[in-house]
Amino acid sequence: MTPELIVNLGQETIKTTLMLAGPLLLCALIVGLLVSIFQAVTQINEATLSFIPKIVAIAVALLVCAPWMLDVISKFTTTLYENISTYVR
């Protein structure tokens, strides 16, 4: 394994991880921001208020994005298995 191959494999792994986690984290960020604005406007200072909307939003985002996420991780895994002879050398 050459250093370039290791760096490329690391970059692809990080890119795939960010692609998989990105939609869920973005959804949680937007819902958290909206709940925070709602709390600021209504002056409700309850820390646990944001958990249920975030959980529901992430569950919906996971249901919507699951086929795409499965496709991304399947392609990444298939590529790893197809190139395993290159990695072993």
Buried (B, 14 or more C-beta within 10 A) or exposed (E): EEEEEEEEBEEEEEEBEEBBEEBBEEBBEEBBEEBEEEBEEEEEEEEEEBEEBBEEBBEEBEEEBEEEBEEBBEEBEEEEEEEEEEEEE
